[in-house]
Structures are given as structure tokens and as C-alpha cells.
Amino acid sequence: MIEIQNASFAYGKEQVFNNINLEIKKGEIFCLFGPNGCGKSTLIQCMLGILKLTKGMIMLEGKNVAQLRPFEIARKLSYIPQSHEKPFPFKVMDIVLMGRASYTGIFSLPDAEDEAIALDALEQVGMHRFKDKPYTQLSGGETQLVLVARALAQKTPVLVMDEPTSHLDFRNELRFLETVAQLVKTAGLTVVMATHFPNHAFYFENNQVRTKIALMNNKKIVAQGFPREVLTEIHMSNTFNITSKVVSYQWEKGHLRYIVPLKTY
């Protein structure tokens, strides 16, 4: 679905990442994980065509992102940002309909088909009853689910997310992860997710969702593979200078793994 080949990016003389090679397959969740400033968000912006690589290529279904027009990318990749401002009290339905922008003309309005798609997207994330509520009155968790619905309304095969749970409480974080996992299982979406939390990747793997993770540090990928292969105590020590413990136990869903941070050094 996405192939990143020898990708490098710099702001002037400041190198952000160098020689990145990744392959993201259809129907899997791919987590980009690493410390602050390692280049996760910048790489995502390059995937979206917002920033241009200084070297290398990002191929989206076999086409170079750098050669695609914005509306073409918008029909392949939908995006949930790290933070989101609410400048005007649009209705929830209007926010979700914005996901149909790449299918309507500049001076056109959403038609009945667009509205049906938006309603179905809200239904999928359990937010249908909020369709007429002002967007500014939603909680953080509700806002994120509406952004998922907007992304679903784009009808793209790939959903890209940048730290989507960073402002959520414990319950809403879990609800968000449950929704994403269910969408991958039922709709066959491909998800690219930048995160600071290693247990997000373990959560998806624990719930039998095909999950890969790339550990970014020192401007490069230092490890990639399944969470159980990458999220090790040694990698946590080398990347974050912390002592941690990977714990596992049997539950009704099978063998579960999580990583517990113990102390810094």
C-alpha cells in the first residue's frame, strides 16, 4: 500500500531523518514509535504530500506521492492530526461532510450520496446521535471519534494518524483504540499511526490485528517488525534510557503483552 524508499528530509542544513525504508501493507496497522523530535510527524507530513523529501521516494499504491495532486492524495489518504482547533460551532454532520471535499467541485454542495456516506461514517464510530450537536460542545474523546468519521467519509484505503490519543483520558483512549481496531478488522483499512506509547502497538497485536512497528531514533529506523519483536527491554533502554519490564499473561483473548516503565537512568 505504501512503500518508503531511501527517504531523507532536512530543514535547510538540519537533518530530520535519513535513509528511511518502510513497507506498509494493506489491512495492517503500522505504528511509528520513538522519542520526541525523532521525525515521526515530519515523515507523516511527507506521506501526505505536505512536505517534500530531500531525497528518496514515497510510493502510494505504486505512484510517487510527490507527483500526485492534492485531491488525488486526499482520495487515498485520510488524516487525523495530533491537535485540532475548533474555530466555529459547526454541527458534527458538517464536520464529517468536510471529508467529502475531494469529491465535490469548488462551488458544489454535498449531495444526498455525500450525506448518506457521512451518516454511515458517524454510525460506524457510534456518534450518529451527535450529528446535529455543535462541534464545540464535544468532549476530547467525542471529538476524536468525529475526526475518525470525517476520515471514513473520505472513503480512503489508508488512515493516517499523528498522536491521536495524546489529549484523551484513560477511558476515551481505550474507546478510540477499540474503534480503530474494529475498523481495520471489518473495513480492511490500512492505518499508519505515530505514537509515543508502545502499549498502543501491543494493544492492537493483543487483539489479533496485524500490527507492525518501526522504532525511530537518531534520525533513522533502528528496528522494525512485530511489536513483540521490537518492543523489548533492550530497545527501551537504548532509545529512552529507561529500565522497563515486558510483562505477559494469559487472558480470555489469549497471550497478552505490555511494557511497564520502571525508572530512568
LINURZI-V415472 format. One record per pair of residues at least 24 apart in sequence whose C-alpha atoms are under 10 Angstrom apart, sorted by the first residue. I is the first residue (numbers start at 0). J is the second residue. Records with the same first field share a line. If there is no record, write none. Layout:
BEGIN
I = J / J
END
This chain:
BEGIN
0 = 24 / 25 / 26 / 27 / 58 / 59 / 60 / 61 / 75 / 156 / 157 / 189
1 = 25 / 46 / 57 / 58 / 59 / 60 / 61 / 62 / 63 / 64 / 157 / 189 / 191
2 = 46 / 56 / 57 / 58 / 59 / 60 / 61 / 62 / 63
3 = 42 / 46 / 55 / 56 / 57 / 58 / 59 / 63
4 = 54 / 55 / 56 / 57 / 58
5 = 52 / 54 / 55 / 56 / 57
6 = 42 / 45 / 52 / 53 / 54 / 55 / 56 / 57 / 219
7 = 42 / 45 / 51 / 52 / 53 / 54 / 55 / 56 / 218 / 219
8 = 38 / 41 / 42 / 45 / 50 / 51 / 52 / 53 / 54 / 55 / 218
9 = 41 / 51 / 52 / 53 / 54
10 = 53
11 = 53
14 = 38 / 53 / 218
15 = 39 / 41 / 42 / 217 / 218 / 219
16 = 41 / 42 / 52 / 215 / 216 / 217 / 218 / 219 / 220
17 = 53 / 54 / 55 / 217 / 218 / 219 / 220
18 = 54 / 55 / 218 / 219 / 220
19 = 54 / 55 / 56 / 215 / 218 / 219 / 220 / 221
20 = 55 / 56 / 57 / 219 / 220
21 = 57 / 213 / 220 / 223
22 = 57 / 58 / 211
23 = 59 / 189 / 190 / 191 / 211 / 212
24 = 60 / 189 / 190 / 209 / 210 / 211
25 = 60 / 156 / 157 / 183 / 187 / 188 / 189 / 190 / 209
26 = 156 / 157 / 182 / 183 / 184 / 185 / 186 / 187 / 188 / 189 / 190 / 208 / 209 / 210
27 = 157 / 180 / 183 / 184 / 187 / 188 / 189 / 190 / 191 / 203 / 208 / 209 / 210 / 211
28 = 157 / 158 / 159 / 179 / 180 / 183 / 188 / 189 / 190 / 191 / 192 / 200 / 203 / 204 / 208 / 209 / 210 / 211 / 212
29 = 159 / 189 / 190 / 191 / 192 / 193 / 200 / 209 / 210 / 211 / 212 / 213 / 223 / 224 / 225 / 226
30 = 160 / 161 / 190 / 191 / 192 / 193 / 194 / 195 / 196 / 197 / 199 / 200 / 210 / 211 / 212 / 213 / 214 / 223 / 225 / 226
31 = 160 / 161 / 162 / 191 / 192 / 193 / 194 / 195 / 196 / 197 / 200 / 211 / 212 / 213 / 214 / 215 / 220 / 223
32 = 162 / 192 / 193 / 194 / 195 / 196 / 197 / 199 / 200 / 212 / 213 / 214 / 215 / 216 / 220 / 223 / 230
33 = 193 / 194 / 195 / 196 / 197 / 213 / 214 / 215 / 216 / 217 / 220 / 221 / 235 / 238 / 239
34 = 194 / 195 / 196 / 214 / 215 / 216 / 217 / 238 / 239
35 = 195 / 215 / 216
36 = 215 / 216 / 217 / 218
37 = 214 / 215 / 216 / 217 / 218 / 219 / 220
38 = 193 / 215 / 216 / 217 / 218 / 219
39 = 161 / 162 / 192 / 193 / 194 / 195 / 213 / 214 / 215 / 216 / 218
40 = 80 / 81 / 160 / 161 / 162 / 192 / 193 / 194
41 = 161
42 = 193
43 = 78 / 159 / 160 / 161 / 191 / 192 / 193
44 = 78 / 159 / 161
46 = 72 / 76 / 159 / 191
47 = 72 / 73 / 75 / 76 / 77 / 78 / 159
48 = 72 / 73
59 = 157
60 = 156
69 = 101
70 = 100 / 101 / 102
71 = 101 / 102
72 = 101 / 155
73 = 98 / 99 / 100 / 101 / 102 / 150 / 153 / 154 / 155 / 157
74 = 98 / 99 / 100 / 101 / 102 / 153 / 154 / 155 / 156 / 157
75 = 153 / 154 / 155 / 156 / 157 / 158
76 = 150 / 153 / 154 / 155 / 156 / 157 / 158 / 159 / 189 / 190 / 191
77 = 146 / 147 / 149 / 150 / 151 / 152 / 153 / 154 / 155 / 156 / 157 / 158 / 159 / 160 / 190
78 = 146 / 147 / 149 / 150 / 151 / 153 / 155 / 157 / 158 / 159 / 160 / 161 / 190 / 191 / 192
79 = 143 / 144 / 145 / 146 / 147 / 148 / 149 / 150 / 158 / 159 / 160 / 161 / 162 / 163 / 192
80 = 143 / 146 / 159 / 160 / 161 / 162 / 163
81 = 143 / 160 / 161 / 162 / 163 / 164 / 165 / 166 / 193 / 194
82 = 143 / 161 / 162 / 163 / 164 / 165 / 166
83 = 139 / 142 / 143 / 146
84 = 135
85 = 134 / 135 / 136 / 142
86 = 134 / 135
87 = 133 / 134 / 135
88 = 132 / 133 / 134 / 135 / 136
89 = 131 / 132 / 133 / 134 / 135
90 = 129 / 130 / 131 / 132 / 133 / 134 / 135 / 136
91 = 117 / 121 / 126 / 127 / 128 / 129 / 130 / 131 / 132 / 133 / 134 / 135 / 136 / 137 / 142 / 145 / 146 / 148 / 149
92 = 117 / 118 / 121 / 126 / 127 / 129 / 130 / 131 / 132 / 133 / 134 / 145 / 148 / 149
93 = 117 / 130 / 131 / 133 / 134 / 149
94 = 130 / 133 / 134 / 145 / 146 / 148 / 149
95 = 120 / 121 / 130 / 145 / 146 / 147 / 148 / 149 / 150 / 151 / 152 / 153
96 = 120 / 148 / 149 / 150 / 152 / 153
97 = 149 / 150 / 152 / 153
98 = 146 / 147 / 148 / 149 / 150 / 151 / 152 / 153 / 154 / 155
99 = 149 / 150 / 151 / 152 / 153 / 154
100 = 152 / 153
101 = 153
102 = 153
113 = 152 / 153
114 = 152
115 = 152
116 = 148 / 149 / 151 / 152 / 153 / 154
117 = 148 / 149 / 150 / 151 / 152 / 153
118 = 148 / 152
119 = 148 / 151 / 152
120 = 144 / 145 / 147 / 148 / 149 / 150 / 151 / 152 / 153 / 154
121 = 145 / 146 / 147 / 148 / 149 / 151 / 152
122 = 148
123 = 147 / 148 / 151 / 178 / 181 / 182
124 = 148 / 151 / 174 / 175 / 177 / 178 / 179 / 181 / 182
125 = 178
138 = 167 / 171
139 = 164 / 165 / 166 / 167 / 168 / 171 / 172
140 = 164 / 166 / 167 / 168 / 169 / 170 / 171 / 172 / 173 / 174 / 175
141 = 167 / 171 / 174 / 175
142 = 167
143 = 167 / 171 / 172 / 175
144 = 171 / 174 / 175 / 178 / 179
147 = 175 / 178 / 179
151 = 182 / 186 / 188
154 = 188
155 = 188 / 189
156 = 186 / 187 / 188 / 189 / 190
157 = 187 / 188 / 189 / 190 / 191
158 = 183 / 188 / 189 / 190 / 191 / 192
159 = 189 / 190 / 191 / 192 / 193
160 = 190 / 191 / 192 / 193 / 194
161 = 191 / 192 / 193 / 194 / 195
162 = 192 / 193 / 194 / 195 / 196
163 = 192 / 193 / 194
164 = 194 / 195 / 196 / 199
165 = 194 / 195 / 196
172 = 199
173 = 199 / 202
176 = 200 / 202 / 203
177 = 202 / 203 / 206
179 = 203
180 = 204 / 206 / 207 / 208 / 209
181 = 206 / 208
183 = 208 / 209
184 = 208 / 209
196 = 258
197 = 226 / 229 / 230 / 235 / 257 / 258 / 259
198 = 226 / 230 / 256 / 257 / 258 / 259
199 = 226 / 257
200 = 225 / 226 / 227 / 230 / 256 / 257
201 = 225 / 226 / 227 / 230 / 255 / 256 / 257 / 258
202 = 226 / 255 / 256 / 257
204 = 254 / 255 / 256
205 = 250 / 252 / 253 / 254 / 255 / 256 / 257
206 = 252 / 253 / 254 / 255
207 = 252 / 253
214 = 238
226 = 256 / 257
227 = 256 / 257
230 = 256 / 257 / 258
231 = 258
232 = 258 / 259 / 260
235 = 260
236 = 263 / 264
239 = 263 / 264
240 = 264
END
